């Protein structure tokens, strides 16, 4: 079973994504900030990560930069999910960038393609 790490500080979004992904056959784990996210990524070795940009402390792009410097993590696909509309350039190598509120079917199809 493919595992998705959700890095987002909004518990409502995390709950929504956990339910959406688990209902569609994926395992999930989550983290509320950059430090937790990096620790979870190393421990859980997810197949895909969804990343919020705006979080307390450090922002999503810093998570991505630190992740990219770790050879065990740098090849994991990342989908940015954010409230910012100017988000598509924040994480240049993200497989996709979705703005909240996002379309669940679009997200699921991006996840399926990224994990294929």
N, C-alpha and C positions, 0 to 999 in steps of 0.2 A: 504494500500500500504506500502510495506517495505521501510525503509529509510536507505541509506548508507551515512556515513560521510567519505569524502576523505581528508586525512591529507597529504599534499604534497606542497612543496614550488615552484614547477615548474608549471607555469600557463598552459603550453601546455599539460602536463600530466593531470592536473585537468580538463581542457576542454574536453580532450579525454575521461576520465573516466565518467564525467557528461553525455556526449552524449551517451556513450556506455550503462551506467546503465539506463538512462531515456528512451532510445530507447527500452530497454528490460523490461520496466514496473516498474522501481524502482524510488522512490523519492531520491533526493540527497541534500547534503549540503557539504561545504568544508571549510578548514582552511589551512593557509599557514605556521603555525609553532606549536610548542608544546603547548604554552599558549592558542592560539586561538583554537586549537584542543580540549583541555580539556574544555574550556568554551562552545564550540559548542556541545560537547558530553553531557554535563550536561543540556544544554538548549534544544537540539533537541532530546535527547534520541534515537539515531539511533539503528537500528537492527543489523548493521554490520559496521565495520570501515576498510578502507584500509589505510595503514600507510607506509609512506616513512621513511627510516632510517636516511638519511643524509639531515638535514635541518639546516638553520641558527640558531644560539643560541644553543638550546638544541636538542639533537638527538632523533630519534624515540624510542629507548629503554627506555629513561627517561619518555616519554609520556606514554608508556605502563606500566611502574612501578607505575607512579602516578595514572593512570587509575585503576590499579589492587588494589590500596589502597582505592578506592572509592566504597562502597558497591552498589551504584546505577549504576556503570559502569562496574564493574569487570567481569560480565558474558557476555558482548558483544563480539562476535567473531571478531578477528582481522586477516586481510590478509596483510602480509608485501609485499610491492611492491618497489623494490629498484634497484639502479644501482650497488650495491655491489654483487659480486658473492659469497662471504663468509657469506651470510646473514642468513642461516637457523638456526644458533645458537643464533643470536642476540636477538630474542624474542622467548624464548623457548615454550611458550604456544600459539603462533600464529597458526591458523587453517591451514595456508599455507604460503609459502614464494616464491614469484615470482621475477625473475630478469628481469629488463628492458633490451631490449624490450621483453615484455611478449606476450603470445598467448592469444588473446581476448576470444576465445572459451573456453580455459582452465580456464581463470579467471571467465567467466560467469558460468561455470559448478561448480567451487568451491563456488561461491556466492550462487548458487541455493541450493547446498548441505548444506551449512552452515546455510541457512535460512529455510530449510525444517523442 
